[in-house]
Amino acid sequence: MWRWSNCRTSWRKSCAETALLALLLLAGSGVGASVAPPPVDPELKRLLQQAVDEADGFEDRYDAEVWLHDMSKRLERWVKDPRERIEILKTVHYEARRAGLEPELVLAVIEVESAFDRFAISVAGARGLMQVMPFWLDEIQLSDKNLFKIRTNLRMGTTILRYYLDMENGNLGLALARYNGSYHKYNGYAAKVVRALQRHWFKQ
């Protein structure tokens, strides 16, 4: 079975194609009917609270200028303001690394979730770049406006995605399904993320 950990240190087109094939096979696997969202996971709640508590006072250690320049050109189609573009990229890189994720994966998730609209609100009420559900604000006692802050949204979103990857032992398709809330019903979400990753964010 394809595992995300197999590709964490090497970004190749063949790896993306393998991931996409695995996700398409999942579509025919007959996963069960849609069910109600599960109760709040206490361990995930604890991790989110810890992550948000660490939001103040950290330094920006990002020095990969080549990556920043390259990704800025790719992101320009969605974010025209260069200052906002650089802020998003620097924060994505930092928060992805903090959570043990590849920054390119986080960029692909954001592309599919919000098309880089930091003020996006879904029909279900999810907010911001990574479309974090607002019930987490009540669980860890944050105000509603925080989910529109780039750093807060990315810190919560990357923490959640990392948790689901660990829960699924590195299976990216299942982790993305949990993130999207479609774990028991295949809706093509994970395949969309992998396609975005392959088409727009892999290093060439």
C-alpha positions in Angstrom: 0.0 0.0 0.0 1.2 3.5 -0.9 2.4 5.5 2.1 3.1 9.2 2.4 6.3 8.4 4.3 7.7 6.8 1.1 7.8 10.2 -0.6 8.6 12.6 2.2 12.3 13.1 1.2 12.0 12.9 -2.6 9.5 14.8 -4.7 9.2 13.0 -8.1 6.5 12.8 -10.7 6.4 9.0 -10.5 5.7 9.3 -6.8 2.8 11.6 -7.4 1.4 9.3 -10.0 1.7 6.3 -7.6 -0.2 8.3 -5.0 -2.9 9.3 -7.5 -3.3 5.6 -8.6 -3.7 4.6 -5.0 -6.3 7.2 -4.4 -8.2 6.2 -7.5 -8.2 2.6 -6.4 -9.7 3.8 -3.1 -12.6 5.1 -5.1 -13.6 1.6 -6.0 -13.0 0.1 -2.6 -16.6 0.5 -1.4 -15.9 2.5 1.7 -19.1 2.8 3.7 -21.9 5.2 3.6 -21.7 8.7 5.0 -22.0 9.0 8.8 -22.3 11.8 11.2 -19.1 13.5 12.3 -17.4 11.8 15.3 -17.2 13.5 18.6 -14.3 15.8 19.3 -11.1 13.7 19.6 -9.5 14.7 23.0 -6.0 14.0 21.8 -6.4 16.2 18.7 -7.9 18.9 20.9 -4.9 18.7 23.2 -2.5 19.0 20.3 -4.4 22.0 18.8 -4.4 23.8 22.2 -0.6 23.2 22.5 0.0 24.4 19.0 -1.9 27.6 19.4 -0.3 28.3 22.8 3.1 28.2 20.9 2.0 30.8 18.3 3.7 33.8 20.0 7.3 34.7 20.0 8.8 32.2 17.5 11.4 33.4 15.0 11.2 33.0 11.3 14.1 30.7 10.4 13.3 30.3 6.8 16.3 30.8 4.6 15.5 28.8 1.4 15.4 31.8 -0.9 15.4 29.7 -4.0 12.3 27.8 -2.9 10.6 31.1 -1.9 11.3 32.7 -5.3 10.1 29.6 -7.2 6.9 29.2 -5.2 6.1 32.9 -5.3 6.0 32.7 -9.1 3.7 29.7 -8.9 1.4 31.3 -6.3 1.0 34.5 -8.3 -1.9 33.1 -10.3 -4.0 33.0 -7.0 -2.5 35.8 -4.9 -1.6 39.0 -6.8 -0.3 41.0 -3.8 3.4 40.2 -3.5 3.5 41.0 0.2 0.6 38.7 1.0 2.1 36.0 -1.3 5.4 36.0 0.6 3.7 36.1 4.0 1.6 33.0 3.1 4.7 31.1 1.7 6.9 31.9 4.6 4.2 30.8 7.1 3.4 27.7 5.1 7.0 26.7 5.1 7.5 27.3 8.8 4.2 25.6 9.9 4.6 22.7 7.6 8.1 21.9 8.9 6.9 22.4 12.5 4.3 19.7 11.9 6.6 17.4 10.0 4.8 18.0 6.6 6.2 18.9 3.2 5.3 22.6 2.5 4.3 21.6 -1.1 1.6 19.3 0.3 0.2 22.1 2.5 0.1 24.4 -0.6 -1.8 21.7 -2.5 -4.3 21.4 0.3 -4.8 25.1 0.5 -5.3 25.3 -3.3 -8.1 22.7 -3.1 -9.6 24.0 0.1 -9.7 27.8 -0.4 -7.8 28.7 -3.6 -5.7 30.8 -1.3 -8.5 33.0 -0.1 -7.6 33.7 3.5 -11.1 34.9 4.2 -12.9 32.0 2.6 -15.9 30.5 4.4 -17.4 27.2 3.1 -21.1 26.2 3.1 -20.3 24.1 6.2 -18.7 27.1 7.9 -15.1 26.1 7.6 -12.8 29.2 7.5 -9.6 30.5 6.1 -6.8 29.1 4.0 -7.0 25.5 5.3 -10.7 25.7 6.0 -10.6 24.9 9.7 -14.0 24.2 11.2 -14.9 26.9 13.8 -16.0 24.4 16.5 -12.3 24.1 17.3 -12.5 27.7 18.5 -14.9 26.7 21.2 -13.0 23.6 22.1 -9.7 25.5 22.7 -11.3 28.9 23.5 -10.2 31.0 20.6 -12.2 33.9 19.1 -13.8 33.5 15.7 -11.6 36.1 14.0 -8.4 34.1 14.7 -9.2 31.5 11.9 -8.7 34.3 9.3 -5.2 35.0 10.6 -2.7 33.3 8.3 -0.5 31.9 11.1 -3.3 30.7 13.3 -5.2 29.0 10.5 -2.1 27.3 9.2 -0.9 26.2 12.6 -4.3 24.6 13.3 -4.7 23.1 9.8 -1.2 21.6 9.7 -1.6 20.2 13.2 -4.9 18.5 12.2 -3.4 17.1 9.0 -0.3 15.7 10.8 -2.6 14.1 13.4 -4.6 12.3 10.7 -1.5 11.2 8.9 -0.2 9.6 12.0 -3.6 8.1 12.7 -3.6 6.5 9.3 0.1 5.3 9.5 1.2 7.6 6.7 -1.7 6.8 4.3 -2.2 10.1 2.6 -5.5 9.3 0.9 -7.1 8.3 4.2 -5.6 11.2 6.1 -6.9 13.7 3.5 -10.3 12.0 3.6 -10.4 12.5 7.4 -9.2 16.1 7.0 -12.0 16.8 4.5 -14.6 15.0 6.6 -15.3 12.4 3.8 -13.6 9.4 5.4 -16.6 7.1 5.0 -17.6 8.3 1.5 -15.2 8.8 -1.4 -15.7 12.2 -3.0 -12.5 12.6 -5.0 -11.1 15.2 -2.6 -7.8 13.3 -2.0 -7.2 12.8 -5.7 -7.8 16.6 -6.2 -5.1 17.4 -3.7 -2.6 14.9 -5.3 -3.3 16.4 -8.7 -2.8 19.9 -7.4 0.5 18.7 -5.8 1.7 17.2 -9.1 0.6 20.0 -11.4 1.6 23.1 -9.4 3.8 22.5 -6.4 6.4 19.8 -7.1 9.9 21.2 -7.6 10.9 21.1 -11.2 
